[in-house]
Amino acid sequence: ISRRACGSNVPKECLLKPVRKEGMRVVAYVGTFDPVHEGHVEAARKCLDAGAEEVVFVPKAGGWKCPCLERGQRLELLCRRVGSEEGMNVLTVDVNEYMPKNGEPWTLRALLEKIKAVYHASDIGELCGTDVLSTYPPSQHPDYFFGQTLYIATRPPHPYILTPNAISIGTTRDISSTLLREAIRNHAPPQTLIDLGLHKSLISHITDKSYYKHDTA
């Protein structure tokens, strides 16, 4: 995996691919990606179609969802899937290590500002699904907090009322990571996994590594 130096005050290895140019409109896509599936990639493509110039996938260590795979394993799958996609990149460092060592947990706002600085971006936004936004009280949606552009991917049956900083990128394919993991554990044939939203390029790697064979989530 090739990475680039990101300048002062940030890790030397932080992005999967070099920054193509400065001043881009960059969007962070934060999630567990357990595993990354075609719904995630479709949402990123729609975000690019809506005016973003690069989407940066940011795999979290945990959060409101408890991932089955370790962050490094999920990162490996992300890099394999997204590495060849134009306009998509991956933050390869752990966000907990990426933030200043001040004893405080990382925050979304601090993360976005870091990514904006790395890219010397003209604008930094966030890509988010309505399934995630539905977990926030109405007064606590991220765009209310920070004022960044929020690119909204509709995930039925979760609606979202657009606010001034929000851009709807339309409805994405409804793919369940839970069903994917169950199918992998149950030794589903490759075509079944593809039908459930897993890219064919990841199947042999997941099988060879015995991913999801022993978790109980």
Disulfide bonds with the S-S distance in Angstrom:
Cys6-Cys14 1.85
